[in-house]
Amino acid sequence: MTALHQGKRVYTAKEMGKIMNRSERTARKFMALPRNEYEKEAKQRRLKSFVLRESGLKWSDVAEKLGTTVNGAIALYKRYEKLDLNENRG
């Protein structure tokens, strides 16, 4: 099922639910990115994590530049290695 309005949410689903006085699930159904756009953004975010770390930055610096936690940055890096690195090699 696609969302009623396609696009990136400005707020989290939890915040939108509170604003709309509805559940988080209703907020997700109301507005969401199309899957292909989400996948494209996620791939770019994983690549950015990989490039920043490979350039010699500490995990805390990578996390700060990505606006996430250290563990989030590490997870993005590992997902890039698993999903995208082999795709780019051949």
Helices and strands as residue ranges (DSSP letters): E 5-6, H 13-20, H 24-30, E 31-32, H 35-54, H 59-66, H 70-79, I 80-85, H 86-89
